[in-house]
Amino acid sequence: MVATVNIFTDFGGSDGNPSNEQNISSNSPVHLRFKTADNNTVDSVDEIKIPETGTNRSYWKHVYLKITGGTFSRINNIKFYTGGTNFGTGITMNVGNETPTKNSNSNSGYVVASGTRGESGDEIVANHGGISAKTEVFGNYTLGTPKSISISESGGQLDSVNETSDYLVFQMDVGSTATKADLSNKTWTFQYDEV
């Protein structure tokens, strides 16, 4: 028995009502690009500019797992982790400490990303109603210390096609000490128990 589980992102629309859902598992070779726009077009438009002082940010991204097919009984115990190596000086990848509600019946944890397109996204803790604190992902969430992702589906598990995990909400910060360059791709891993 094997479930088909893909990674998705929601964007656009309004709070609680995203206008776009995209399966980013099928994007290649880059699945997700952080930029100063609320879309998931993998291109070099709306790049995050290095500021002279302070910090510029990407628009935040809502990411979740979704079952798209397969034969299985249930999935639970979902975790997220990185390889531990960050993007370099002046660049920080954060994730909200909370995992706002997302399930097959509700997008209530979705807050549309905001900011000034082409310049900077609004800071996640101050502006996303479902996030009260954030943590840098590369130094904190590794194989030995993964981040747990909650499930708001009935029974606290995924047991049907189109069921989802709750949201992980990510944002990239770029400070004045960053060096202009095309950043190398980083691998993020999602693991779960399947029966």
C-alpha positions as CSV (number, residue, x, y, z in Angstrom):
1,M,0.0,0.0,0.0
2,V,1.4,3.4,-1.1
3,A,-0.1,6.8,-0.9
4,T,0.8,9.5,-3.5
5,V,1.6,12.5,-1.5
6,N,2.7,15.8,-3.1
7,I,3.8,19.2,-1.8
8,F,1.5,22.1,-2.6
9,T,1.5,25.9,-2.1
10,D,-1.5,28.2,-1.9
11,F,-1.3,31.9,-3.0
12,G,-3.4,34.9,-4.1
13,G,-7.0,35.5,-3.2
14,S,-7.9,36.8,0.3
15,D,-7.6,35.6,3.9
16,G,-9.1,32.2,4.3
17,N,-9.7,32.0,0.5
18,P,-6.6,31.4,-1.7
19,S,-7.2,31.8,-5.4
20,N,-4.5,29.4,-6.4
21,E,-3.3,26.0,-5.4
22,Q,-0.2,24.6,-7.1
23,N,1.5,21.2,-6.8
24,I,5.1,22.2,-6.5
25,S,6.3,18.7,-6.5
26,S,6.1,18.7,-10.3
27,N,8.2,21.9,-10.7
28,S,11.7,21.2,-11.8
29,P,14.5,21.7,-11.0
30,V,13.4,24.5,-8.6
31,H,10.1,23.7,-6.8
32,L,9.7,26.9,-4.9
33,R,11.2,30.4,-5.4
34,F,11.2,33.1,-2.7
35,K,10.6,36.5,-4.2
36,T,8.8,39.8,-3.6
37,A,5.5,38.8,-5.2
38,D,2.6,36.6,-4.2
39,N,2.9,33.9,-6.9
40,N,4.8,30.7,-7.5
41,T,6.2,31.5,-10.9
42,V,9.8,30.1,-10.8
43,D,11.6,33.0,-12.5
44,S,14.0,35.9,-11.8
45,V,11.3,38.5,-11.7
46,D,10.6,40.3,-8.4
47,E,13.9,39.1,-6.8
48,I,14.6,40.1,-3.2
49,K,17.0,43.1,-3.4
50,I,19.9,43.4,-1.0
51,P,19.2,46.5,1.1
52,E,21.8,49.1,2.0
53,T,20.7,48.8,5.6
54,G,18.1,46.7,7.4
55,T,16.3,43.7,5.9
56,N,14.2,43.0,2.8
57,R,11.9,40.0,2.8
58,S,10.2,37.6,0.4
59,Y,6.4,37.4,0.5
60,W,5.6,34.5,2.8
61,K,4.7,31.1,1.4
62,H,2.0,28.6,2.6
63,V,3.2,25.1,2.0
64,Y,1.5,21.8,2.9
65,L,1.3,18.1,2.0
66,K,-1.7,16.7,0.1
67,I,-2.7,13.2,-0.8
68,T,-3.4,13.0,-4.5
69,G,-3.9,9.2,-4.9
70,G,-2.7,5.7,-4.0
71,T,-3.9,2.9,-1.8
72,F,-3.3,3.3,1.9
73,S,-5.1,3.4,5.3
74,R,-3.7,6.5,6.9
75,I,-0.8,8.9,7.2
76,N,0.3,10.8,10.4
77,N,3.3,11.9,12.3
78,I,4.4,14.4,9.6
79,K,7.8,16.1,10.0
80,F,9.8,18.6,8.1
81,Y,13.6,19.1,8.1
82,T,16.6,20.4,6.1
83,G,20.1,19.4,5.4
84,G,21.3,22.0,7.8
85,T,23.4,24.1,5.4
86,N,22.0,27.7,5.0
87,F,22.2,30.1,2.1
88,G,25.1,32.1,3.5
89,T,25.8,35.4,5.2
90,G,22.9,37.8,5.4
91,I,20.2,35.4,4.3
92,T,17.8,33.7,6.7
93,M,15.0,31.3,5.9
94,N,12.3,31.3,8.6
95,V,9.2,29.2,9.3
96,G,6.4,30.2,11.5
97,N,6.3,28.3,14.8
98,E,2.6,27.6,14.4
99,T,1.1,25.5,11.6
100,P,-2.1,27.3,10.7
101,T,-5.2,25.3,9.8
102,K,-5.5,23.8,6.4
103,N,-7.6,20.8,5.6
104,S,-9.9,19.4,2.9
105,N,-12.8,21.6,4.2
106,S,-11.0,24.7,5.4
107,N,-8.3,27.2,4.4
108,S,-8.9,29.2,7.6
109,G,-5.2,29.4,8.4
110,Y,-4.4,31.1,5.1
111,V,-3.4,34.8,5.2
112,V,-2.7,36.4,1.9
113,A,0.9,37.5,1.6
114,S,1.5,41.3,1.6
115,G,4.2,43.8,1.0
116,T,5.5,46.1,-1.7
117,R,6.0,44.1,-4.9
118,G,9.6,44.2,-6.2
119,E,10.8,45.6,-2.9
120,S,10.0,43.6,0.2
121,G,7.3,41.4,1.8
122,D,5.7,42.4,5.1
123,E,7.3,40.7,8.1
124,I,5.5,37.4,8.9
125,V,5.2,37.7,12.7
126,A,3.9,41.2,12.6
127,N,1.5,40.7,9.7
128,H,0.3,37.0,9.5
129,G,-2.5,36.6,12.1
130,G,-1.7,32.9,12.5
131,I,2.0,33.3,13.3
132,S,3.2,34.7,16.6
133,A,6.9,33.6,16.4
134,K,9.3,32.2,13.8
135,T,12.4,30.0,13.7
136,E,15.3,29.9,11.3
137,V,15.0,26.5,9.5
138,F,18.5,25.5,8.5
139,G,20.1,25.7,12.0
140,N,17.1,24.3,13.8
141,Y,15.2,21.7,11.8
142,T,17.5,18.8,10.7
143,L,17.1,15.0,10.6
144,G,17.8,14.8,14.3
145,T,15.4,17.7,15.2
146,P,12.6,17.9,12.7
147,K,9.6,20.2,13.0
148,S,6.3,18.5,13.6
149,I,3.4,19.5,11.2
150,S,-0.1,19.3,12.7
151,I,-3.1,17.7,10.9
152,S,-6.6,19.2,11.2
153,E,-8.4,16.5,9.3
154,S,-10.9,14.3,11.2
155,G,-9.1,12.0,13.6
156,G,-5.8,13.9,13.3
157,Q,-4.7,11.8,10.3
158,L,-4.8,11.8,6.5
159,D,-6.9,8.8,5.4
160,S,-8.5,10.0,2.1
161,V,-7.5,11.5,-1.2
162,N,-7.4,15.3,-1.1
163,E,-6.8,15.5,2.6
164,T,-3.9,17.8,3.7
165,S,-1.5,18.7,6.4
166,D,-1.8,22.1,8.0
167,Y,0.3,24.9,6.6
168,L,3.9,25.6,7.1
169,V,4.5,29.3,6.5
170,F,8.0,30.3,5.2
171,Q,9.7,33.6,4.6
172,M,13.2,34.5,3.4
173,D,15.0,37.5,5.0
174,V,17.9,39.2,3.1
175,G,20.1,41.6,5.0
176,S,22.7,44.2,3.9
177,T,25.6,41.7,4.4
178,A,24.3,39.3,1.7
179,T,26.3,38.9,-1.5
180,K,24.5,39.2,-4.8
181,A,24.3,35.8,-6.4
182,D,22.0,33.1,-7.7
183,L,21.6,30.9,-4.7
184,S,22.1,27.2,-4.9
185,N,19.0,25.0,-4.5
186,K,18.4,23.5,-1.0
187,T,16.7,20.2,-0.2
188,W,13.8,20.2,2.2
189,T,12.5,16.8,3.4
190,F,9.0,15.8,4.6
191,Q,8.6,12.5,6.3
192,Y,5.6,10.7,7.7
193,D,4.3,7.4,9.0
194,E,2.1,5.5,6.5
195,V,-0.1,2.4,7.1
